[in-house]
Amino acid sequence: MLGIFELIMSIYTFAITFANSGINLAATRIVAEELDGNARNSA
């Protein structure tokens, strides 16, 4: 029973890490696009 729990937890941890990195990447892209847009408007 513990082996199944460890298997599921490793997959779950990987999925959470993958989701968090995707959110971080999306936030970085949005900020970069906003900063680029502001630079173009002021130039």
N, C-alpha and C positions, 0 to 999 in steps of 0.2 A: 504493500500500500504506500509506503514511504517513497519507493522508487517512482511510482506514478506521479506523486505529488512533486518530487524534485524535477521530473521531466516537464510537467506542466508549468512549474514556476520558472524554469529556464526559458521556455518559449514565451511565457508572459513577460518576463523581464526584458527579453529581446524586443518584443512588440512595443512595450512602453518606451524603451530607449529609442527605437526607430520613430515612433510617433513624436516624441519630444524633439528629436533632431529635425523632423519635418516642420514642426511649428517654428522652431528657431530659424530655419532657413527661410520660411515664408515671411517672418517678421523682418529679417535682414533685407530681403528683396524689396518689401514694401517701403521700408525706411530709405533704402538706396534710391528707389524710384522717386520718392518724394523729394529727397535732397537734390537729385538730378533735375527734376522739374522746377524746383525753386531756383537753381543755378541758371537754368535756361531763361526763365522769366525775368530775372534781374539783369541778365547780360544784354 
